[in-house]
Amino acid sequence: MSTPDFIAYSGELLGTAILVLLGNGVVANMLLKGTKGNGEGLMPIAVAWAVAVFVGVFVTAPLSGAHLNPAVTLGLATVGKFEWALVPGYVLAQLIGAFLGQLLVILAYRDHYAATEDTGLVLATFGTDPAIPNGVSNVLTEAIGTFVLVFAVLYITGPKFGDSPGSLGALDALPVALVVLGIGLSLGGPTGYAINPARDLGPRIAHAVLPLPHKGGSNWGYSWVPVVGPTIGALVAAGLWHIVPVAL
């Protein structure tokens, strides 16, 4: 592995860890027993997830381009803005980073995990789940949300907006964060808007393998939705990018 590749993979790991730490950290603050923010609802979660994206992208953009999401990596590679050879390493780094970010959430809220006996609330601080379980509808919701995200990223990383093709520069952190905020407030209700396979799968693996005071199942029956839906959304965004005459 070359030094530039190692730096890029390290950037994706670090950025995704920050993303999950701040993102699932706010979910833990809203849901776990005895926290200062318990019961505040969707708005703080949507805002904090947007801030999580902002910080993760801003900090790691110079290292890796700050994809922090396999769907973003896939979309960029599909339209030729990113090397396919780097995709597996990026995705693996994102998954590991998400796992480590979730571990930090557990450490920060360890006393509150111990105090929370509702295993459903505990799981919700790790991964997403649907308000109304329906595989087709849930996949469609995730695909729509991810389409918006990836299509926006493809525009932001264009030469008329971003500083280099396929890279989210530090100044692009704010528009990406605002896109995520909009998706959360507009489309977050049905599934909790994973829009990122690593953000859901990495923490879900952590839930399955790490010891917790009150732990039920990891809901693996739903785990395919936050992977398949975002993948479809990313591919549709990339396909439309080739069809629609976007002036870039």
Buried (B, 14 or more C-beta within 10 A) or exposed (E): EEEEBEEBBBBBBBBBBBBBBBBBBBBBBBBBBEBEBBEBEEEBBBBBBBBBBBBBBBBBBEBBBBBBBBBBBBBBBBBEBBEEEBBEBBBBBBBBBBBBBBBBBBEBBEEBBBBBEEEEBBBBBBBBBBEEEBBEBBBBBBBBBBBBBBBBBBBBBBEEBBEEBBBBBBBBBBBBBBBBBBBBBEBBBBBBBBBBBBBBBBBBBBBBEBEBEBBEEBBEEBBBBBBBBBBBBBBBBBEBBEEEEEEE
